[in-house]
């Protein structure tokens, strides 16, 4: 899980590489575009990533004013949460799964 401040915005991202694709996406943006980029594509990107990556992903934008900072907090949070999810934990041996596989 990652909790990322980006200036006035705060985003929370949690994920599980569970082989069960699911997206929870709570992000209300102030604008519909940043330059020529359609901000509806942010949710579509994460939907496709969940489905093809077979991961459970929860994205919550807690607050913010600047749409650029809000989106940036979520993408940076995703990167940090993914890095944490794929890192080995020296405190445990074996696969961290009740099913025995990832």
Secondary structure, 3 states (H helix, E strand, C coil): CEEEEECCEEEEEEEECCCCCEEEEECCCCCCEECCEECHHHHHHHHHHHHHHCCEEEEEEEECCCHHHHHHHHHHHHHHHHHHHHCCCCCCCCCCCCCCCC
